[in-house]
Amino acid sequence: MAAWEPLADIAAKVQHGELKAVDLVERSLAAIADKAEYKAIIATTAEWARERAKAVDAGDNKGRLAGVPFIAKDNYLAFEAETTAASNILKGFNAPYQATVIERLEAEGAILVAKANLDAFAHGASTENSDFFTTKNPHDKTRVSGGSSGGSAASVALDLVPFALGTDTGGSTRQPASFVGIVGYKPTYGLMSRSGIVAMASSTDVVGTLTRTVEDASLLVDIMAVKDGLDSTMIERDPIGYTKLQADLKGKKIGVIKEHMGDGLADDVRGRVEEAIAALKQAGAEISEVSLPSAPLALAVYYILCPAEVSSNLSRYDGQRYGYSYTEARDLSESYTKSREVGFGKEAKRRIMIGTYVLSSGYYDAYYKKAQTVRTKLINETNEAFGQVDFLLGPVAPTTAFKIGENASNPLAMYLSDVLTVAANLTGMPAISVPCGQAAGLPVGLQLMAPQRADRELLALAVAAEGLVA
Amino acid sequence: MTKLTRDDVLHLAQLARISLSDDEVAEFSEELSAILQYVEQLGSVDVSGLKPTNQVTGLTNVMRDDDVIDYGYDPRDLLKNVPHVQDNQIKVKRMIG
C-alpha cells in the first residue's frame, strides 16, 4: 500500500474525480482494522465518515481538504462517537457540539474517521495512563508511541490516515511525533480556538498537528487558525497566512540550547541531533550555542503549574451534569467524592492532589506564585536569546521510545520525558519535532523553536530542514 | 523537604472532593511527597524584581458586545448527558440533612 500523498494533492485529486472520497475512507477504515493490535484507536465514526464521503463525491468537494480522512485525539469533542478523553469518568459521554477546529477541518472537506487513544485527560507521556489500553510503537511493539497524543501519532505513522490532531500542553504532540518518526507541530499559544477541547492546563494547552510532512502541517495551521468568538484567549493570525513558506536556511541564525544537550541526553539521540546540526550548517545556517540558565528548572515549574491548573479544570467532573455519576450516594457531597473516586484514574488523582496542595492556603506563594515567577525568568531568558538568534534548536526527548512498563510505576520518571519540551509550553513559543534519523532502529526527533507568533517562519525553516536531517 | 502524612493526603482529598481508599492514601503519601520534593528545587531560585506570569498572550479584558446569540442548540440536547433531569432541570442529591 503506497503512503498517503500530500494533503493538498489528495484534495486536488478528489476535486478532479481522480480519487474518490469513499475509497479513501474505506482505505482508512481497513487500515484501522488491519492495525488494531497497535491499539491506536478508541472508536471509529465509520457510518458518518462513509456518509460524508458520499457527499464529497457528489459535489461537496470545494474544500482544501476535500475527501481527506483524519483522526482526532479523544479529548476533542466530536459527533458520531463518544468523547472519553480516555477516562472512565467520561465513558458514555456524547458531545452536544464539536471542537471548533474539527468544524473548520470538516468545512474544508476533511472526514473524521476515528478517535485516538491518549493518556487519560492528556496526563502522561506514553498512553500508559489511558484508562483503556496502551498504544504500541509502530517500530517496535514492545515500546510506547509516546504521549499523551500517542494514538494520534501512531495513527499517522501506521498510515491509517494522512493527518491526526493531538494537543500539546507539556510536549504531548512533539514527543510522540519524535518517538514514531513523524512531524509534530505545536503552534504559538493562542493561535487556535480551544473551544470543544477537553481542558488540561489552560495556560499552556494548544492544538497540535501530527503529519507526515511539514508542508501538511502548515496547511492545517492555515485552516485551523481562525477566530470563532468562543475562545477569548486567542491571538491574531499571521496576515500572510501559513502556507506561503520561504524555505531557505542561508543566513538563518539558529541557537542550540546548551542546557538541552547535557548529560541526561542518551548518546545515540545526541549523535543524531549533532548530525542534524552539521547538515543545517552545511546548508548555510549560522549555528551558535545559546544558554537558557533556567531551562533545568522548567520541568519543576511545569509540574507545579500544570497540576494546579488541572485541579481547577477537572473540578467540573463532579457527577452532576455529565460523565460518571455514583448513583448510591446518600447526599450531594458523597455524589461528588464517590463519582470522582470511581471515575478518575490514578494519575488524574495525583495531579489534582498536587495541584490542590500548591494552590492551597499557606502554600500558594511558595509553590504556585514562585513557579509563575520562575516562568517569567525563563521567558526573559528566551527573549534575550532571540535577540541573538532567530530560532532555537535541541532534541525533543532525552531518549528514543522507552519500553512499555519502564516508567509506568514511577510517576516522576515519567514526568522527566517532558524535560526538553516544556520550555516551549511555558513561554508560549511555537515548536516542532522533525524526524532526524534513527538510533538502534527507533526514530529520533529534532526540535526547532521560534519566538511567539513566528509560526510561519518556523514552518519555513522546518520545511528547509526536513529533507536534510531525516 | 515535604513529606505528606496520611492526614495531609486526606485533607487534600477533602479539598478536591475525592474519596480515597486506605491503600490509595498510603500510596499517594509516598508518590506525592516524591513529586513535591522534586519541585521544591524552585525554593532556592532568586526571582527578585520579577513578577509572576499568569498568561503569555499579553491580552487583557477581551470583550464582546452584550448581545444574546442564538447558537441553535435545543436545551434537551444539551441535557442529554445529565444523569438526572427533571422538568428540563438538572437534579442533584440533597445537600443538607
Interface residues (C-beta under 8 A of the other chain):
Chain A: F93 N94 P96 Y97 Y189 G190 S203 G229 S232 T233 I235 S294 L297 A300 V301 Y303 I304 S311 S315 D318 G319 Q320 R321 Y322 G323 S325 T327 A329 R330 D331 L332 S333 E334 S335 Y336 T337 K338 R340 E341 F344 K349 R350 I352 M353 I354 T356 Y357 V358 S360 A366 Y367 K369 K370 A371 Q372 T373 V374 R375 T376 K377 I379 N380 P411 L412 Y415 L426 T427 G428 Q452
Chain B: L4 V9 L12 A13 L15 A16 R17 I18 S19 L20 S21 E24 F28 E31 L32 A34 I35 L36 Y38 V39 E40 Q41 L42 G43 V45 V47 L50 K51 P52 T53 N54 Q55 V56 T57 L59 V62 R64 Y73 D77 L78 K80 N81 V82 P83 H84 I90 V92 K93 R94 M95
